[in-house]
């Protein structure tokens, strides 16, 4: 398309767009990265989160303090871990895949959901065997395994990832921030 603007001739040139194959590959990588990072995030949650204590009473294990803040703190630690991981994966996706647009953002959101689920599963599995051994051995006190009570925290990873991507896009659009090439 050609024409004149303010009396000067111009030719409209479409910016080159990456081929669809490249978009699909970028989306697959963006989907895979959070899933690969999820297990270490779950292990970090399990290592850092406080544990509630159970006591043996009458042949059964009961919570030593049912109103223990450890349960709430455990959920908070999980939320902090997935928010941080989401921000990092969102910024990485923007930095390496911003030219691929919607395919990357969609994969980032889907990968974030899957990653949060994996991190939860891994974190909750840590310490279960030790707890079972302690129960079988008749220990008077045991550390209770982690259990994510606030399931809404699972939305932390995809939300943080997409918001970080959006924030980086807005900053870049205003002429500030990172340069990818």
PyMOL commands that set and color helices and strands:
alter all, ss='L'
color gray80, all
select helices_A, chain A and resi 20-48+69-100+102-125+128-136+151-173
alter helices_A, ss='H'
color red, helices_A
select strands_A, chain A and resi 2-5+8-11+53-57+60-63+141-143
alter strands_A, ss='S'
color yellow, strands_A
deselect
rebuild
show_as cartoon
